[in-house]
Amino acid sequence: MHSGRMTETNEEKAASNKDQWRERIAEQERSGVSVRRFCQAQGIGEHLFYYWRRRLREQQPPMRFALVERGPARQELASEASLELILASGERLRIGAGVDAITLRMVLTALRA
C-alpha cells in the first residue's frame, strides 16, 4: 500500500545532486578561498569536488559568444548593457544583465590567457 509520501525517482535524485554540486562549486568560486580550504570548511572530500567540477563542465553546452564590433562606440540605452569592460586593446565587452555567471567567468579567464 502506498503511504501517500511522494518518492523521488533516480533521475530526480541525480538532478538534485547535480544542482547541489553546481551550487557548491559556485559558492567556492565566489568565496575566493582555495578549493582545499573550502572543502575542509564544508567537510567534503577535495577529490569529490574536483570530480564534480570536471563532470559538470563536461556537460555544459558549448560557449556562445556575442558579436564584437570594432570601431567607434555607438550610443546604447542603459537597459541594453548593464556592464561594459574596456580592454587594454581598446575593445569593449558589453555584458547584459541576464548573463550566466559561469559563462562570464569562462570568458574572462579566456581573455586573461
Secondary structure, DSSP 8 states (H G I E B T S, - for coil): ---S-----HHHHHHHHHHHHHHHHHHHHHH-S-HHHHHHHHT--HHHHHHHHHHHHHHS----------SS-----TTT-SEEEE-TTS-EEEE-TT--HHHHHHHHHHHH-
